[in-house]
Amino acid sequence: MSSTLYVNNLIEKTSANGVHIPGHIIQVQKATVNSRTTFTSTAYTTTPLALNFTPKFANSMLHVMCTGTLAYVASLATTGAIFRRVIGGTTSYSPLGDTGHGNINSPDGATMAMYGGGTGVNSNNQAPFTMEWFDDTHNTTNQIAYTVMVANNGNGSHTTAFGGLGDSNLYNIVSTLSVWEIAQ
């Protein structure tokens, strides 16, 4: 026997945080940037792509996602990207941080959110990328600041870029950062 429920209008019960149904999306926010950021640093550097997000529930899964491009010009150049998270002044990084194996100078490909490598020839390579983090360790309903950070391997004095070509203002790409709160 099956039952069917038809609803024309659903009004949530009075709650400061809204309806809580495990597995459902509670809220979504996004930020976009339509310009490039060039960098030469081997240390992770912030990009203008950032978003402040306030979860409604401390135990929610936060799906953090970035789409954009990384560009490198010099021979054997490499670039990497990670997320930085700041909660109440405490900083953490995804997936395993910005040092050790997460360092652009000694990457292992598995601990960095994104990694792009050059071809051995001086060229202007621009590669699209998507990185995501399922942040289930925030444990707060306070504001969280997410920022996309980038670095290069310091091969010579080359310039790399986030959101456009490394040696030209042409072909800037829209980069997006989004956070989806999912009820648990």
C-alpha positions as CSV (number, residue, x, y, z in Angstrom):
1,M,0.0,0.0,0.0
2,S,1.4,3.4,-0.9
3,S,0.4,6.9,0.2
4,T,0.7,10.2,-1.6
5,L,1.0,13.6,0.0
6,Y,0.1,16.6,-2.2
7,V,1.2,20.0,-0.9
8,N,0.6,23.4,-2.4
9,N,2.1,25.4,0.3
10,L,4.5,24.3,3.1
11,I,5.2,26.6,6.0
12,E,8.0,25.7,8.4
13,K,7.5,25.5,12.1
14,T,8.8,28.6,13.9
15,S,12.6,28.0,14.2
16,A,15.6,30.3,14.2
17,N,17.5,27.9,12.0
18,G,14.8,26.7,9.6
19,V,13.8,23.2,8.7
20,H,16.4,20.5,9.5
21,I,16.2,17.4,7.2
22,P,19.3,15.3,7.1
23,G,20.9,15.2,3.6
24,H,19.1,18.4,2.4
25,I,20.6,21.7,1.5
26,I,20.0,24.3,4.2
27,Q,21.6,27.3,2.4
28,V,24.1,28.2,-0.4
29,Q,26.3,31.3,-0.8
30,K,28.7,32.1,-3.6
31,A,31.4,34.7,-4.6
32,T,32.8,35.4,-8.0
33,V,35.9,37.2,-9.3
34,N,36.3,38.3,-12.9
35,S,40.0,39.2,-12.9
36,R,43.4,37.5,-12.6
37,T,45.8,37.5,-9.7
38,T,49.5,37.1,-10.6
39,F,52.0,35.7,-8.1
40,T,55.6,34.6,-7.8
41,S,55.6,33.4,-4.2
42,T,56.4,29.9,-3.1
43,A,54.4,30.5,0.0
44,Y,50.6,30.3,-0.3
45,T,49.2,33.8,-1.1
46,T,45.6,34.9,-0.8
47,T,43.5,35.6,-3.9
48,P,40.6,38.0,-4.0
49,L,38.3,35.0,-4.1
50,A,36.8,34.8,-0.6
51,L,33.5,34.3,1.1
52,N,32.2,34.7,4.7
53,F,29.7,32.0,5.6
54,T,27.6,31.5,8.8
55,P,26.4,28.0,9.2
56,K,22.9,27.5,10.8
57,F,23.9,24.3,12.5
58,A,27.3,23.4,14.1
59,N,27.2,19.8,12.8
60,S,26.4,20.6,9.2
61,M,28.5,19.4,6.3
62,L,29.9,22.4,4.4
63,H,30.6,21.7,0.8
64,V,33.2,24.3,-0.2
65,M,34.0,24.4,-4.0
66,C,36.1,26.6,-6.2
67,T,36.2,26.7,-10.0
68,G,38.8,28.8,-11.9
69,T,42.1,28.5,-13.8
70,L,45.7,28.4,-12.9
71,A,48.3,29.6,-15.4
72,Y,52.1,29.1,-15.6
73,V,54.6,30.5,-18.1
74,A,58.1,29.2,-17.4
75,S,59.6,25.9,-18.2
76,L,58.7,23.2,-15.6
77,A,56.6,25.6,-13.6
78,T,54.1,24.3,-11.1
79,T,51.2,26.0,-9.4
80,G,49.0,24.8,-6.5
81,A,45.8,26.0,-4.8
82,I,44.3,25.3,-1.4
83,F,41.5,26.7,0.8
84,R,42.1,28.7,3.9
85,R,39.5,28.6,6.7
86,V,39.4,31.2,9.5
87,I,37.0,30.7,12.5
88,G,37.2,33.3,15.3
89,G,40.8,34.0,14.5
90,T,41.9,30.4,14.2
91,T,43.3,29.5,10.8
92,S,43.3,26.0,9.2
93,Y,43.9,24.8,5.6
94,S,42.6,22.1,3.3
95,P,43.3,19.4,2.8
96,L,46.3,18.9,5.0
97,G,47.7,22.4,5.3
98,D,50.3,24.6,3.6
99,T,53.5,23.0,4.8
100,G,55.1,19.5,4.5
101,H,53.5,17.6,1.7
102,G,51.0,20.4,1.1
103,N,54.0,22.7,0.3
104,I,54.2,23.5,-3.4
105,N,57.9,22.7,-3.4
106,S,57.4,19.1,-2.3
107,P,53.9,18.1,-3.5
108,D,52.7,14.5,-3.6
109,G,49.6,15.3,-5.6
110,A,47.3,13.8,-3.0
111,T,47.5,16.4,-0.2
112,M,47.1,19.6,-2.2
113,A,43.7,20.7,-3.4
114,M,45.0,21.5,-6.9
115,Y,48.3,21.0,-8.7
116,G,49.3,22.0,-12.2
117,G,52.7,21.3,-13.9
118,G,54.6,22.8,-16.8
119,T,55.6,21.0,-20.0
120,G,59.4,21.7,-19.9
121,V,59.0,24.4,-22.5
122,N,58.4,28.1,-21.9
123,S,54.7,28.5,-22.7
124,N,51.6,30.2,-21.3
125,N,49.5,27.3,-20.1
126,Q,46.2,28.0,-18.6
127,A,44.4,25.1,-17.0
128,P,40.8,25.0,-15.6
129,F,40.4,23.4,-12.3
130,T,37.8,22.6,-9.6
131,M,38.7,21.9,-6.0
132,E,36.3,21.0,-3.2
133,W,36.4,20.4,0.5
134,F,33.7,18.6,2.5
135,D,34.3,20.6,5.7
136,D,32.8,18.6,8.6
137,T,35.2,19.9,11.3
138,H,34.0,23.5,11.6
139,N,31.7,22.7,14.7
140,T,30.4,26.3,14.9
141,T,27.5,28.6,14.0
142,N,29.8,31.6,14.0
143,Q,31.0,33.2,10.8
144,I,33.6,31.2,8.8
145,A,35.9,33.0,6.3
146,Y,37.0,30.9,3.3
147,T,39.7,32.1,1.0
148,V,41.4,30.5,-2.1
149,M,45.2,30.6,-1.8
150,V,47.8,29.9,-4.5
151,A,51.6,29.3,-4.8
152,N,54.2,28.4,-7.3
153,N,57.3,26.3,-7.1
154,G,59.7,29.2,-7.6
155,N,61.3,27.8,-10.7
156,G,63.3,30.8,-11.8
157,S,61.5,34.1,-11.5
158,H,58.4,33.2,-13.4
159,T,55.0,34.6,-12.8
160,T,51.9,32.4,-12.5
161,A,48.3,33.4,-12.3
162,F,45.0,32.5,-10.9
163,G,41.9,33.4,-13.1
164,G,43.8,34.3,-16.3
165,L,47.0,34.1,-18.2
166,G,50.3,34.5,-16.4
167,D,51.8,37.1,-18.8
168,S,48.8,38.9,-20.2
169,N,45.7,40.8,-19.1
170,L,43.8,39.0,-21.8
171,Y,41.5,36.1,-21.2
172,N,40.5,36.7,-17.6
173,I,38.3,34.0,-16.4
174,V,35.3,34.1,-14.0
175,S,36.3,32.2,-10.8
176,T,33.7,31.0,-8.4
177,L,33.8,30.1,-4.7
178,S,30.6,28.5,-3.2
179,V,29.6,27.0,0.1
180,W,26.7,24.6,0.5
181,E,25.4,23.8,4.0
182,I,24.0,20.3,4.1
183,A,22.1,19.0,7.1
184,Q,23.4,16.0,8.9
